Amino acid sequence: MNRTMITATNTLAQLQKQMDIVSHNMANIDTTGYKRKEANFTDLLFQQYNNQKNQDFEAGRLTPAGIRQGVGAKLAQSQIVMKQGALKATERPLDIAFTMEGQYFRVLEQTDEGTAVRFTRDGAFYLTPISENETMLVTGDGYPVLDENNNSIIINGQAKNYKVTNNGRFIAEAANGTVQEFNLSVVQVNKPQFLEQKGGNLLGLPDGIEGEEIFTELNGALRSQIGMAQGALEQSNVDMSKEMTDLINLQRAYQFQSRSVSMADQMMGLVNGIR
């Protein structure tokens, strides 16, 4: 296999990964609170060939000297774009949307190894009964929503009115007039590139990474930084026109690399056919 084939096949494998990322973005355009991902590429190793023996002839040259021959490109990073999505009014009391970038709710997911804390911007919450006189605040997928002490939010009695303040305080008024208040657990993500997709619109920490390095818990005086809107949901920040343009460019690049493999094969066939 000649070098043209090696370079093309290396790049083809990486372009396929970028296609998967773009396709995933397009598939989640209607997912509440979803954040699109963006792929960044970098060059693989290359060799430098100095084809000019007399360096005096290189005086005043603006382009790099010599010839650089590489072996393709690779996907360097797939990063989450934290840009704020548009808000859609629902007038539903248990629908909550963030109005600040990088802020996430903490929820509890049941995994094969036990339970794990996840992050989401999907504020479509519901109340599910857990006993005769208690209900729990959960997400649309049934994951318990956590308070600032990382405990599940459990409401005693049958709540009839709900209010969420701008700084994330959840207030439930029961039918007998009793009022219960909870501070929703909210974090500010500082290094989103370290978070991993955990299915749907959930994000989580990779194994071996400490949370303090990636996010800040907005508790105490920091709760004034929280921005929320009740009766609304945040739509995904996927721009379909941009994703379609990226996909077309990717298909053209993929076609070009495939054509390079075919041309290299034809050239080797011509060389082998010389008598």
VENWO-V972428 format. One record per residue. SS is DSSP state (H for helix, E for strand, C for the rest). D_LAST is the distance of its C-alpha to the last C-alpha in Angstrom with 2 decimals. Layout:
# VENWO-V972428
[[SS;D_LAST] [SS;D_LAST]]
This chain:
# VENWO-V972428
[[C;21.16] [C;20.90] [H;24.08] [H;24.12] [H;24.43] [H;27.10] [H;29.12] [H;29.03] [H;29.98] [H;32.76] [H;34.22] [H;33.97] [H;36.21] [H;38.77] [H;38.82] [H;39.64] [H;42.65] [H;43.86] [H;43.59] [H;45.79] [H;48.34] [H;48.50] [H;48.84] [H;51.62] [H;53.44] [H;53.30] [H;54.53] [C;57.55] [C;58.65] [C;61.90] [C;62.50] [C;65.75] [C;65.37] [C;61.59] [C;59.81] [C;56.27] [E;53.57] [E;51.17] [E;47.84] [E;46.91] [E;43.43] [E;42.37] [E;39.15] [C;37.49] [C;36.57] [E;34.55] [E;33.26] [E;34.33] [E;32.04] [C;34.06] [C;31.84] [C;34.79] [C;35.89] [C;38.93] [H;41.29] [H;43.47] [H;40.99] [H;41.61] [C;45.31] [C;46.48] [C;43.39] [C;44.36] [C;41.24] [C;40.22] [C;38.55] [C;34.96] [E;32.42] [E;33.30] [E;30.65] [E;32.28] [C;31.50] [C;33.43] [E;37.10] [E;39.71] [E;43.03] [E;45.60] [E;48.80] [E;50.25] [E;53.69] [E;56.65] [C;57.97] [C;61.77] [C;62.67] [C;65.80] [C;65.36] [C;67.67] [E;70.96] [E;71.93] [E;75.67] [C;76.66] [C;80.40] [C;80.06] [C;82.06] [C;79.59] [E;76.58] [E;75.99] [E;73.40] [E;72.61] [C;73.02] [C;71.58] [C;67.95] [C;66.92] [E;69.91] [E;69.56] [E;71.86] [E;71.74] [E;71.67] [E;71.56] [E;68.78] [E;68.99] [E;65.88] [C;64.99] [C;66.18] [E;69.42] [E;70.10] [E;68.25] [E;69.21] [E;66.93] [E;67.02] [E;67.06] [C;68.09] [C;68.81] [C;72.58] [E;73.19] [E;75.74] [E;77.86] [E;80.81] [E;80.51] [E;83.54] [E;83.49] [E;87.13] [C;90.14] [C;91.09] [E;87.88] [E;84.72] [E;81.60] [E;79.52] [E;75.89] [E;72.71] [C;71.41] [C;69.40] [C;72.52] [C;71.87] [E;75.15] [E;75.67] [E;76.90] [E;79.74] [C;79.88] [C;80.80] [C;77.77] [C;80.05] [E;79.68] [C;81.87] [E;84.49] [E;87.20] [E;90.53] [C;92.03] [C;90.84] [E;89.62] [E;90.21] [E;89.34] [E;86.47] [E;85.91] [E;83.17] [C;83.95] [C;81.51] [C;81.33] [C;80.35] [E;83.75] [E;83.91] [E;87.45] [E;88.44] [E;91.89] [E;93.11] [C;95.39] [C;98.38] [C;97.88] [C;96.30] [E;93.64] [E;90.79] [E;88.48] [E;85.11] [E;82.76] [E;79.22] [C;76.69] [E;74.52] [E;71.95] [E;70.27] [E;66.57] [C;65.59] [C;62.03] [H;60.52] [H;57.00] [H;58.25] [E;59.45] [E;57.49] [E;57.46] [C;59.56] [C;59.21] [C;60.63] [C;62.12] [C;63.16] [E;62.06] [E;62.65] [E;62.32] [C;59.44] [C;60.43] [C;61.77] [C;62.55] [C;66.17] [H;67.52] [H;69.46] [H;66.23] [C;65.05] [E;68.17] [E;71.84] [E;74.57] [C;76.77] [C;80.15] [H;83.50] [H;83.57] [H;79.83] [H;80.52] [H;81.51] [H;77.81] [C;77.08] [C;76.63] [E;77.05] [E;77.98] [E;79.70] [C;79.04] [E;75.45] [E;71.91] [E;68.99] [C;65.92] [C;62.38] [C;60.99] [C;57.72] [C;56.95] [H;55.04] [H;53.80] [H;52.32] [H;50.72] [H;49.16] [H;47.79] [H;46.37] [H;44.81] [H;43.12] [H;41.72] [H;40.54] [H;38.76] [H;36.97] [H;35.95] [H;34.80] [H;32.75] [H;31.16] [H;30.17] [H;28.79] [H;26.73] [H;25.34] [H;24.13] [H;22.45] [H;20.76] [H;19.54] [H;18.15] [H;16.34] [H;14.88] [H;13.65] [H;12.16] [H;10.23] [H;9.09] [H;8.22] [C;6.31] [C;3.81] [C;0.00]]
